[in-house]
């Protein structure tokens, strides 16, 4: 009887741990869902890359 | 630095920047290709943790030599704690002033990026705490500062470009409005201070340590 109770409690703890972890995965998935304006990101990346290339070509000694 | 080295650094910097921004898409594509479902599972969580850890590993591997040198220099620096505390204090005062100006002059509240973080923090504090105190300080300082510093040697141009780059990408995932553009001010200031500390101490561990401490304190304050 005691063993069954112990197993039951252990399972409950495990369940709560998994639940907590799944909530955390939700947070990561949320990050990906926020990427609604990928166009802005791509524009930004293109600008940054162009700036870096231009500065490299021009040279920029201290 | 000669032109060949500058060209090589520029190529590495562009690769690192692209890797950082497309890594989540790569992770997602692999997950879907190998039959991972869209539902949230423990497997997905472990996959993401491992995936992000691999990205940190790749970035550290790319800059292994300078990072190792900086780490040794940092360990020997007797004023390292004072430097980190000093720059963290500057960050707090500056960000507080920026936020006050935004709130009382422009009537700008919490911007989308911060609101998302707060919501996610309520859902999963441990995960967000790990991300903001370990993952973001290491990865963002490498992506937004190390890469730019490798190419731009002039200090003030490096600080300017790096800060605009960082400020922009903190709102690029949100809807861009006048409010969100004004909301970049604290981010630009934050990165400017970190970039200045990097230039001044010539050691990447100082901005990483400062950002870790700053984010940790902000997270604890948010939690209270």
Interface residues (C-beta under 8 A of the other chain):
Chain A: X18 X20 X21 X22 X23 X24 X25 X26 X27 X28 X29 X30 X31 X32 X34 X35 X36 X37 X40 X41 X44 X45 X48 X49 X51 X52 X53 X55 X56 X59 X60 X61 X62
Chain B: X1 X3 X6 X7 X9 X10 X13 X14 X17 X18 X21 X24 X28 X40 X41 X42 X44 X45 X48 X116 X119 X120 X123 X124 X126 X127 X128 X148 X151 X152 X153 X154 X155 X157 X161 X165 X168 X169 X172 X173 X174 X175 X176
